[in-house]
Amino acid sequence: MWKEQIDKISKIRDKRNRTLNLPANGNELSGFRKSIVEKFGEDVLPQQYYKFLQTVNGIEFNGLKIYGIDQFLLDSIPINQVDSFFDANETWESINGEDELIFFGDSDIAWYCYNVSSKSFVELDKPSGEHMETFCDFDTMLESAFSAALI
């Protein structure tokens, strides 16, 4: 379903003569996975996030940002500058509190994360960090985030 939502966003952006970022290529994904393992000791990211990156390497639309691969791991400069995964996680790491969180995106009012402690995908209130919603997987979280941005 989120791929259909990306198609809608793409059509909206096309009307404004703007395109989405290209998908991440195999070399970029490989370097990104290696960096994830170096940082976390294992590949803690869901396969669904990699599928997102293979569709569009980060997206910003109507206040929503889903992070892409950091510039130092890319073969070329992306069409649109979007917040990058490692940079954003470094910025938001003070939000963690007692939970270990991995941030995939944010909006004006929410963070979209994986709570490593509870092994759940969550939406947190921004800026309080209060829990707002739990999702069964990354795809469902992404669909919810895009639905809010497309309203």
C-alpha positions, 0 to 999 in steps of 0.5 A: 500500500505504501508504494501506491502512496508514493505513486500519489506523492510522485504525481503531486510532485510531478505537477510541480515539476519536481521528482522523487529521489531515485532508488538506492542501488545495490552498491549503496545498499551494501555499504549502508548495511555494512555501516548498520552492522558496524554501528549496532553490531548486527543488521537491526533494520527491517527488510521492509526499510531496505525495500523502501530505499529500493523504491525511493532513497528518502522522501520529504512531503508535506512535513513528513520525512522518511530518511534516506541513506547518508551522503557519504554512502551514496554514489551520487548526489540525490535529486532532493536533499532529505534527512539521512538515517545516521545523521537523524538518529544522531540528532534524535538519540537524546529522545531515547530515555530508557528505550533504545530507539531507531528513527526512520522518519519524522513529521511536524508532530511525530517520530516514526521509530523502532523500539529495540527494547520492546521490538515494536514499531511506534509513533511518538509525539514530537517533542514530548516523546510520549507513545502515540501508536504501535504498529505490527511492522514497518510497512504499516507504520510507513502507510500510517505516516504517508496517510497523515501526510496525504490528507 
